[in-house]
Amino acid sequence: MRDVVILGSTGSIGTQALEVIAERPDRFRVAGLAAGGGNVQLLARQILEVRPAAVAVAQASAVQDLQLALYAAAKDRGWNAGEMTLPRILAGPDAATELAATECDVVLNGITGSAGLGATLAALKAGTTLALANKESLVVGGRLVTDAAAEGQIVAVDSEHSAIAQCLRAGRREEVRKVIVTASGGPFRGWTRQRMAEVTPDQAMKHPTWNMGRVITINSATLVNKALEVLEAALLYDVDLDDIEAVAHPQSIVHSMVEFVDGSTMAQCSPPDMKLPIALGLTWPDRLADAAPACDWTKAGEWTFEPIDHEAFPAIMLAKRAGRAGGTAPAVFNAANEACVDAFCAGQIGFLDIVDTVGAVLEEHLAGPVPNRAEGSVSAADVGSTFTGPDQVTVDAVWAADRWARTRAAQLASGEDAADATRPFA
């Protein structure tokens, strides 16, 4: 029996993880749930179904709504007063981090965005197995995360990184030549930059394979999601960025591959279903029988692979630039992108402007101090603007860079200093 804490329980990963757990009550027990607080009705139903000891809600204002939703859900089930014991409720922006530090066997981090960094570090400090679906926390934290982790403590839940881990079992680390991360290509695979100039948020939200949240769906359309996964792969498996290649595979059956020095390539294949990597994240290194359907080899099918058009989709090359710099650069890449996704969905910028603006913010960060600033004087708005290298980076420096990048990207998206938002990379 494994006690599991699920962070981001009302999101796509969290809800599917609870489905996996519900099918194996003899294998798992839910010790805690964490959610943002935007869907208290769903969270209340989850609490009644799995009866966790503790629940974390990021929005403190949602606690009373959650309590009311719990009583209403209990009444709908015909429960009488006294039949339900309320869990301990933690509230506020650090609630998930506090919950991640509680005693359990596995923490599944399915929080969206860099907000998951605190919970990632807390779980690692507690010595708990971290099933990581929150790639952003690893990307922005970089070596702060990998140095905090014991060997084997982080288990990847992203389908691509779960696939890489499975393929790596086929050989020794020194026998690996290349890691190949597959991408569906998103809804605009094969489009030119010119054609994508008029893309709308509704079009970008129509992913051909996966049903995901807003940010990750837009990121998949720009290939920023794949860019983050390249950085994640480098950190998780200690592979040089030059030895990681992304390739478009629209069928999403081959989730990633590892090429070995003798010319052999190992691939992990399964129908696109996140329950398989989620289950593996909860049980690693063991497999959970019948976690998801297997490929049907009695039916004809076709698997195709295409090179990424880096001119049309420059996000991966830009992310590699940030990854090679290390330090606070990946945090700036991620934060600027999240701000640009918001701006795109709000109609402030075009689709192509998302990555172009991220590139402008990153280049400004790497270039050094803000021009024309009085020597020794740093305004509140400029804190975090200056690049901090990998040898000096701290959690505080990461958060400062994150805040600055969001503010700077929002400024450029709103038209402030628009002349500076030139495309700074090929």
C-alpha positions in Angstrom: 0.0 0.0 0.0 1.4 3.4 -1.0 0.2 6.6 0.5 0.0 9.3 -2.2 -0.3 13.1 -2.1 -1.8 14.5 -5.3 -1.0 18.2 -6.1 -3.2 19.7 -8.8 -6.0 17.1 -8.2 -8.7 19.0 -10.2 -6.5 19.2 -13.3 -6.0 16.7 -16.1 -3.2 14.8 -14.5 -4.7 14.9 -11.0 -8.1 13.6 -12.1 -6.6 10.8 -14.2 -4.3 9.9 -11.3 -7.4 9.5 -9.0 -9.0 7.3 -11.6 -5.9 5.0 -11.6 -5.9 4.9 -7.8 -9.7 4.2 -7.7 -9.1 1.1 -9.8 -6.5 -0.2 -7.4 -7.7 0.4 -3.8 -5.5 -2.4 -2.6 -2.4 -0.6 -3.9 -2.9 3.1 -3.1 -4.3 5.4 -0.4 -4.7 9.1 -1.0 -3.1 11.0 1.9 -3.7 14.5 0.6 -5.1 16.6 -2.2 -4.1 20.1 -3.4 -5.8 22.3 -5.9 -5.9 26.0 -6.8 -9.5 26.5 -5.6 -11.1 27.4 -8.8 -13.3 24.3 -8.9 -14.4 23.6 -5.4 -17.3 21.4 -6.5 -15.0 18.9 -8.1 -12.5 19.1 -5.2 -15.4 18.4 -2.8 -16.4 15.3 -4.7 -12.8 14.1 -4.7 -12.5 14.6 -1.0 -15.7 12.6 -0.3 -14.5 9.8 -2.6 -11.0 9.3 -1.3 -11.2 10.8 2.2 -7.7 12.4 2.5 -6.4 13.5 5.9 -5.4 16.9 4.5 -6.3 19.2 1.7 -4.5 22.3 0.4 -6.2 25.2 -1.4 -4.0 27.9 -3.0 -6.8 30.5 -2.9 -7.5 31.2 0.8 -10.7 32.9 -0.1 -12.0 29.5 -1.5 -11.9 27.7 1.9 -15.4 28.7 2.9 -16.8 27.8 -0.5 -15.1 24.4 -0.3 -16.6 23.7 3.1 -20.1 24.6 1.8 -19.5 22.5 -1.3 -18.5 19.6 1.0 -21.7 19.8 3.0 -23.8 20.1 -0.1 -22.1 17.1 -1.7 -22.5 15.1 1.5 -26.2 16.0 1.6 -26.6 14.9 -2.0 -25.2 11.5 -1.0 -27.8 11.2 1.7 -25.3 11.5 4.5 -26.5 12.6 7.9 -24.8 15.1 10.2 -21.7 13.5 11.8 -21.1 11.0 9.0 -18.3 13.1 7.5 -15.1 14.2 9.1 -13.6 17.3 7.4 -10.0 17.0 6.4 -7.4 19.4 7.7 -7.5 22.3 5.3 -4.4 24.2 4.5 -4.9 27.5 2.6 -2.7 30.1 0.8 -0.1 30.2 -1.9 2.3 27.9 0.2 -0.4 25.4 1.1 0.7 22.9 -1.6 4.3 23.2 -0.5 3.3 22.4 3.1 1.3 19.4 2.0 4.1 18.1 -0.2 6.3 17.9 2.9 3.9 15.7 4.8 4.8 12.0 5.4 3.7 9.8 2.5 5.3 7.4 -0.1 4.7 9.4 -3.3 4.0 13.0 -4.1 2.5 13.5 -7.6 3.2 17.1 -8.6 0.6 18.0 -11.2 0.6 21.7 -10.5 0.7 23.9 -13.6 3.6 26.3 -14.2 6.5 27.5 -12.1 4.2 27.7 -9.0 5.1 24.0 -8.5 8.7 24.7 -7.6 8.2 25.0 -3.9 6.3 21.8 -3.7 8.9 20.0 -5.7 11.7 21.1 -3.4 9.6 20.3 -0.3 9.0 16.7 -1.4 12.6 16.2 -2.2 13.7 17.5 1.1 11.3 15.2 2.8 12.9 12.2 1.1 9.6 11.3 -0.7 9.4 9.8 -4.1 8.5 12.7 -6.5 6.3 11.7 -9.4 6.9 14.8 -11.5 4.3 16.0 -14.0 5.2 19.7 -13.3 8.1 20.1 -15.8 8.3 23.8 -15.2 9.5 23.4 -11.6 12.5 21.3 -12.8 13.2 23.7 -15.7 13.1 26.9 -13.7 14.8 25.3 -10.6 17.5 23.5 -12.7 20.4 22.3 -10.6 18.6 23.5 -7.4 16.2 20.7 -8.0 18.5 18.0 -9.3 21.1 18.6 -6.5 18.3 18.3 -3.9 17.2 14.9 -5.3 18.6 11.6 -4.2 19.4 9.1 -7.0 16.1 7.8 -8.4 14.0 10.1 -6.2 12.4 11.9 -9.2 10.2 9.8 -11.4 9.0 11.4 -14.6 5.3 11.5 -15.4 5.4 13.3 -18.7 4.8 10.7 -21.3 8.0 11.6 -23.2 10.3 11.4 -20.1 8.6 8.3 -18.8 9.4 6.8 -22.2 13.0 7.9 -22.0 13.4 6.3 -18.6 11.9 3.0 -19.9 14.2 3.1 -23.0 17.3 3.8 -20.8 16.8 0.4 -19.2 18.1 -1.1 -22.4 21.7 0.0 -21.9 24.3 1.6 -19.7 24.4 5.4 -19.5 27.8 5.5 -21.3 26.2 3.6 -24.2 23.7 6.4 -25.0 24.4 8.5 -28.0 21.3 10.5 -28.4 17.8 11.1 -26.9 14.9 11.7 -29.3 11.9 13.5 -27.9 8.8 13.1 -30.0 6.2 15.8 -30.6 2.7 15.6 -32.1 3.6 18.8 -33.9 0.4 20.5 -32.6 -2.4 21.8 -34.7 -0.1 23.8 -37.0 2.4 21.1 -38.0 3.5 21.9 -41.5 2.4 25.5 -41.4 4.7 28.4 -42.4 5.3 31.4 -40.2 3.3 33.5 -42.7 0.3 31.2 -42.4 0.4 31.2 -38.6 0.4 35.0 -38.4 -3.4 35.0 -38.2 -3.9 32.1 -35.8 -6.6 32.7 -33.2 -6.7 31.4 -29.6 -9.6 29.1 -30.5 -7.5 27.5 -33.3 -4.5 27.1 -31.0 -6.6 25.3 -28.4 -7.6 22.5 -30.8 -4.8 20.0 -30.1 -5.0 17.0 -32.4 -4.1 14.4 -29.8 -4.3 15.4 -26.2 -7.0 17.1 -24.0 -5.1 19.5 -21.7 -5.4 22.8 -19.9 -5.1 26.2 -21.6 -1.4 26.9 -21.0 -0.1 23.5 -22.0 -2.3 23.4 -25.1 -1.1 26.8 -26.3 2.4 25.7 -25.5 2.0 22.6 -27.6 0.8 24.7 -30.5 3.9 27.0 -30.3 6.2 23.9 -29.4 7.1 25.7 -26.2 5.9 22.6 -24.4 8.4 20.5 -26.4 11.1 23.1 -25.7 10.5 22.7 -22.0 10.6 19.0 -22.3 14.0 19.1 -24.0 15.3 21.1 -21.0 13.6 18.7 -18.7 15.2 15.7 -20.4 18.7 17.2 -20.2 18.3 17.8 -16.4 16.6 14.5 -15.6 18.9 12.2 -17.4 22.1 14.3 -17.5 22.2 14.5 -21.3 23.9 17.3 -23.2 21.5 19.6 -25.0 23.3 18.9 -28.2 22.5 15.2 -27.8 18.7 15.8 -27.5 16.7 16.0 -30.7 13.0 16.7 -31.2 11.1 15.0 -34.0 7.4 15.4 -35.1 5.4 12.2 -34.8 1.7 13.1 -35.4 0.3 9.7 -34.4 1.7 10.1 -30.8 2.3 6.4 -30.4 6.0 6.5 -30.0 6.5 8.7 -27.0 10.3 9.0 -27.2 13.4 7.1 -28.2 17.0 6.6 -27.1 19.7 5.9 -29.7 22.7 3.9 -28.5 26.3 4.0 -29.7 26.0 0.7 -31.7 23.3 2.2 -33.9 20.4 0.6 -32.1 17.4 2.8 -31.2 14.9 1.8 -28.4 11.4 3.3 -28.6 8.5 3.2 -26.0 5.2 2.8 -27.8 1.6 2.9 -26.5 -1.7 4.6 -27.5 -1.9 8.2 -26.3 -3.2 7.7 -22.7 -1.6 9.5 -19.7 -2.8 6.8 -17.3 0.2 4.6 -18.3 3.0 7.1 -17.3 0.9 8.2 -14.3 0.6 4.6 -13.1 4.3 4.1 -13.7 5.1 7.2 -11.8 3.1 5.9 -8.8 4.7 2.4 -8.8 8.2 2.9 -10.3 10.3 0.8 -10.9 7.4 -1.7 -11.0 4.7 -1.7 -13.6 0.9 -1.7 -12.9 -0.9 -4.4 -14.8 -3.5 -3.1 -17.3 -2.8 0.5 -16.5 -3.8 1.5 -20.0 -4.7 -0.2 -23.3 -1.9 -1.6 -25.4 -1.3 -1.1 -29.2 -3.6 -3.3 -31.3 -1.2 -5.1 -33.6 -4.1 -6.8 -35.5 -5.0 -3.5 -37.2 -3.0 -1.8 -40.0 -1.4 1.5 -39.0 1.2 4.0 -40.0 3.8 5.8 -37.9 5.5 8.8 -39.5 8.3 11.0 -38.3 9.2 14.5 -39.6 12.0 16.9 -38.7 10.9 20.0 -36.8 10.8 23.2 -38.8 12.8 25.4 -36.5 12.3 28.5 -38.7 8.5 28.3 -38.2 8.8 27.0 -34.7 11.9 28.6 -33.0 10.9 27.7 -29.4 13.2 24.7 -29.1 16.3 26.4 -30.3 15.5 29.4 -28.0 15.0 27.1 -25.0 18.4 25.4 -25.7 20.0 28.9 -25.6 18.4 29.4 -22.2 19.4 25.9 -21.1 23.0 26.4 -22.1 23.2 29.6 -20.1 21.5 27.9 -17.1 21.1 29.9 -13.9 18.0 32.2 -14.1 17.7 32.0 -17.9 15.3 29.1 -18.1 13.1 30.7 -15.4 12.9 33.8 -17.6 12.1 31.7 -20.7 9.2 30.0 -18.8 7.8 33.0 -17.0 7.9 35.2 -20.1 6.1 32.5 -22.1 3.3 32.2 -19.4 2.7 35.9 -19.5 2.7 35.9 -23.4 0.2 33.0 -23.4 -2.1 35.2 -21.2 -1.6 38.1 -23.6 -2.3 36.1 -26.7 -5.5 34.6 -25.2 -6.6 38.2 -24.2 -6.1 39.4 -27.8 -3.1 41.6 -27.0 -0.6 39.9 -29.2 -0.6 37.5 -32.2 0.4 33.9 -32.1 3.9 34.4 -33.5 4.5 37.2 -31.0 4.4 34.7 -28.2 7.8 33.1 -28.8 9.2 36.3 -30.4 8.5 38.3 -27.2 9.9 35.5 -25.1 13.1 35.7 -27.1 13.3 39.5 -26.6 12.8 39.2 -22.9 15.4 36.4 -22.7 18.0 38.4 -24.7 17.5 41.4 -22.5 18.0 39.3 -19.4 21.2 37.7 -20.7 22.6 41.1 -21.9 23.0 42.3 -18.4 21.8 45.3 -16.3 19.1 47.5 -17.6 20.6 50.4 -19.7 20.6 53.9 -18.3 20.2 52.7 -14.7 22.2 54.7 -12.2 25.2 52.7 -11.0 24.4 50.7 -7.9 20.7 51.7 -8.1 18.2 48.9 -8.7 14.5 49.8 -8.9 11.9 47.4 -7.6 10.8 46.8 -11.2 14.3 45.8 -12.2 15.0 43.3 -9.5 15.6 40.0 -11.3 16.4 41.6 -14.6 20.1 40.8 -14.4 21.2 37.2 -15.3 22.4 35.1 -12.4 24.7 32.2 -13.5 24.4 28.6 -12.5 27.1 28.8 -9.9 25.4 31.6 -8.0 21.7 30.9 -8.5 19.4 30.7 -5.5 15.7 30.1 -5.1 15.3 33.8 -4.4 17.1 34.7 -7.6 14.9 32.3 -9.6 11.7 33.9 -8.2 13.0 37.4 -8.8 13.8 36.5 -12.4 10.4 34.9 -12.8 8.6 38.1 -11.5 10.7 40.4 -13.7 10.2 38.3 -16.8 6.4 38.3 -16.4 6.3 42.0 -15.9 8.7 42.7 -18.8 6.8 40.4 -21.2 3.5 42.0 -20.2 5.0 45.4 -20.9 6.1 44.4 -24.4 2.8 42.6 -25.0 0.9 45.8 -24.2 3.0 47.9 -26.6 5.4 49.4 -24.1 8.9 49.5 -25.6 7.5 47.6 -28.6 10.5 48.6 -30.7 12.7 46.5 -28.5 10.7 43.3 -29.2 12.6 42.4 -32.3 13.1 38.7 -33.2 16.6 38.2 -31.7 17.3 34.6 -32.9 17.2 32.5 -36.0 
